[in-house]
Amino acid sequence: MKEIPPWIWVAVVFMATGIIFAFGKWVGNFNSDRKSFEEFMKRVEEKIEKINDKLEKIFHSLPNEPLEKRTSPISLADYGKKPSQEIGASEISDMELTNATEQVKDFNAYQIQEYCFEFAKNELPKKRNEKHLDFYDKIHEAVFHEGMEAEKLTRVIALELRDKILSSLNRLHSEIGARFLILNMPEGTQCPNNA
């Protein structure tokens, strides 16, 4: 066998050194890239958390589900029944039923509804010290837990009171819608015969 010339050994050593150097550089770049990627992912995760926090704040500032159905006549939505029970709207309206019915016995159904809204908004706060000692405590607790305005809950009481008054006077809810339509008709429009 012939002896391998020394220049080939030198070339093999240089090639091996080059390969080892290139492999080392590639491993270094890979580790560096991996570290950069990990740092990049951390920054992405932090930004996602910030976005989630902002979305949560936005979500909590949006109006919640409606308490009332915007049909004619206005009535409690399913979502409105829960706070109605929490604040005892039925019990409060029971306490006021006799007096309120006497006040509105000559009113039509629409006027009764308007009376109940005004009564719940303006008169119930005055009566707090008389009968409804825990009325505002319950409202404030519901307002806090549900994230809504206190006035919306007084409307819940008004609707409960309206329904009880209409029932005690044997009036129909459908009168409310008909009266509302008549009051809001453009001038010159003729009313239907049955309204």
Secondary structure, DSSP 8 states (H G I E B T S, - for coil): -----HHHHHHHHHHHHHHHHHHHHHHHHHHHHHHHHHHHHHHHHHHHHHHHHHHHHHHHHS----SEE-SSS-EE-HHHHHHHHHHTHHHHHHHHHHHHHHHHTTS-HHHHHHHHHHIIIIIHHHHTTTT-TTHHHHHHHHHHHHT--HHHHHHHHHHHHHHHHHHHTT--THHHHHHHHHHTS-TT----TT-
